[in-house]
Amino acid sequence: MREGMSESGRALTIPFVDLHAQYLSIREEVDAAIRAVILESGFVRSRFVTAFEQEFADAIGIGHCVSCANGTDAIYIALKGLKLQPGDEVITTAHSWISTSETITQAGGTVVFCDTDPETFTIDPSQIASKITSRTVGIIPVHLCGQAADMDPILAIASKHKLWVIEDCAQAVMAQYKGKRVGTMGTAATFSFYPGKNLGAMGDAGCLVTNDSALAAWCELYARHGGKGEHQIEGINSRLDGLQAAILSAKLPHLGGWTTARQRVAARYDELLVGSRAIRTPRIAPDRTHVFHLYMIRASNRDALQQHLARKGISTMINYSRALPFYPAYSRFRHTPDDFPVAFRNQQEILSLPIYPEMRDAMIEHVARATLEFVTQ
Ligand SMILES: *Cc1c(COP(=O)(O)O)cnc(C)c1O
């Protein structure tokens, strides 16, 4: 739903994200990028794709970027590149979008879930060691909502047990941990350019990045049918198309400004919602920057709050309705709430408020006011 104001000026409708507002702010650049691709018929494997890969690698500060069709494929391709074998166990967080875990299964491995830290919605490193067995091969931390997972202890455990680490950076492009950008700390890292992500294409898109040139070369080969002309291996078809690449190149220079704008919205929410005992605003751990893909609060009366906000014309989301182990897709593990108490509590309390760079002050205030009104009534 688009934002709008009634004639009385009272009924402000606030969407969860507003991709149209973003398009209008960079319309000429995006239109020119699309036109250029069409004029050259540069739809697949064109210079637009290699240009974006280079620009994105430079922006992250990493050696190689292999673009692909979406962020889910990026994880799958990285897992294949790391030679996941049947029976291999991969430890990942109980709180993420299902891409993080479904790809482990698709690539032939076994998912092992780990609970989250009580404050940051990211994997709790203190619980990883107890999940390690002789079959564990890697860890996939997710920088959920736009805040980095606690990477130092994760990397320490990985190095002690000779495990690889894939950072799932889908929600956290440009976030930092102790001065390092997410995507540069693990063995490999994956990004999604789904339209609603902080750097979004106009369709599905994604990439993986790594400093390991042999891994990058294998993943590139695998994602492109095992090589053009001379097929060295059997691969898959997972490509970033030229139109999406050109759109992403047009948008990338704006990402810094958009990130600052998101952080400003979050800071304003923090200011306005502070002091409300019924609501917990997101906590930013020391030494981390948060890029606020999501502004996820916790409220004990969450469902009623969501309905109240909906009545006020405010769209919110629950990211996600259940922690991963509790979806029917994982009923085979027979997990109980006691296995992941933090993630289980969060699935009942979390609510994501609207956040996007184009949100104006009046809109932020309207959301905060409606939220406070509910919790104090
Ligand atoms: C969006 C997302 C993905 C997958 O991205 P797609 O491009 O939609 O396939 C993976 N992990 C997380 C945490 C995400 O939010």
The ligand as an SDF file (V2000), in Angstrom:
LIG
                    3D

 15 15  0  0  0  0  0  0  0  0999 V2000
   16.4890  -12.5000    1.9520 C   0  0  0  0  0  0  0  0  0  0  0  0
   17.2840  -13.5070    2.6970 C   0  0  0  0  0  0  0  0  0  0  0  0
   17.9260  -14.5990    2.0690 C   0  0  0  0  0  0  0  0  0  0  0  0
   17.6700  -15.0390    0.6510 C   0  0  0  0  0  0  0  0  0  0  0  0
   17.5900  -14.1600   -0.3010 O   0  0  0  0  0  0  0  0  0  0  0  0
   16.7360  -14.3580   -1.6590 P   0  0  0  0  0  0  0  0  0  0  0  0
   17.4430  -13.3930   -2.5410 O   0  0  0  0  0  0  0  0  0  0  0  0
   15.3360  -13.9670   -1.3490 O   0  0  0  0  0  0  0  0  0  0  0  0
   16.8810  -15.7550   -2.1140 O   0  0  0  0  0  0  0  0  0  0  0  0
   18.7600  -15.4050    2.8070 C   0  0  0  0  0  0  0  0  0  0  0  0
   18.9520  -15.1930    4.1080 N   0  0  0  0  0  0  0  0  0  0  0  0
   18.3430  -14.1840    4.7750 C   0  0  0  0  0  0  0  0  0  0  0  0
   18.6140  -13.9970    6.2180 C   0  0  0  0  0  0  0  0  0  0  0  0
   17.4830  -13.3220    4.0940 C   0  0  0  0  0  0  0  0  0  0  0  0
   16.8720  -12.3310    4.7570 O   0  0  0  0  0  0  0  0  0  0  0  0
  1  2  1  0
  2  3  1  0
  2 14  2  0
  3  4  1  0
  3 10  2  0
  4  5  1  0
  5  6  1  0
  6  7  2  0
  6  8  1  0
  6  9  1  0
 10 11  1  0
 11 12  2  0
 12 13  1  0
 12 14  1  0
 14 15  1  0
M  END
$$$$
